[in-house]
Amino acid sequence: MTTSLRWTETLRVRSFDVASDGLLSLPALAGYLQEAASRHAAALEVAFLQVEGHPVFWVLHQLRLQLHRRPAWAETVHVDTWPCGHRGLRALRAYAVRDENGCLLAEGLSAWLLVDPVRRRPVRLPPEVLRLRGEATSPVPPETALPAVPEIPPRWSDTVRVRFSDLDRNGHANNTRYLAWLLDALPDTQRARPLQTLVITFRSEARLDDAVVVESWPLEPNRLRHRFTRDPDRQLLAEALTVWAASD
């Protein structure tokens, strides 16, 4: 039986997936997207691949999200995902998250790389991935360059240590942890505002015991620029842009 190029994962929001306001947290949402993508890749037999006879693994390069409504505890959500082409070494995958009534909760586009586990470098996408074209359309615009980091000290800064519980099967901090670190580094007044848009690009790995510096700058009303670097060598690990609803 041939697996469809469109996959739906149905999930119930669990008590440990919600934030203090009782609504689905951003890291948990990202985890739902990752789970749907992983299960679809497994069904398509592209989750665990070899390139030139050597095993490789998938890593998230960029995630772009548009958020419309955060579901509450015990709500059922349906995560639709489909491959939507590739750009260079990046395989693109789209998402649409809906509630039980079919109302759109979130939509997004992700870009994935296949990485050599020894050299920790991206490799070319093999034919079995390139043929998975699926739908050419994406619910959000394709990736674009993030605005420059302002040449002033950050408004908010925090340093976190990568713990064992942050690691995934690839031996580095999972992408969802960066979203938790981003939110943790912001004040309550900022977190209280609904997040509307997220763009995060991953540049390098954070490994066990690394010190990660999380910095945030206001660009203009409602937009923040974020940077994740490793201390003390200042290696860029990830960078992000968030757009928030206007305060009352």
Secondary structure, DSSP 4 states (H G I P E B T S, - for coil): -PPPSSEEEEEEPPGGGB-TTSBB-HHHHHHHHHHHHHHHHHHTT-SSEEETTEEEEEEEEEEEEEE--PPBTT-EEEEEEEEEEEETTEEEEEEEEEETT--EEEEEEEEEEEEETTTTEEEPPPHHHHT----S--SSPPP-PPPPPPSS--SEEEEEEPPGGGB-TTSSB-HHHHHHHHHHTS-HHHHTSPEEEEEEEE-S---TT-EEEEEEEEEETTEEEEEEEEETTTEEEEEEEEEEPPP-
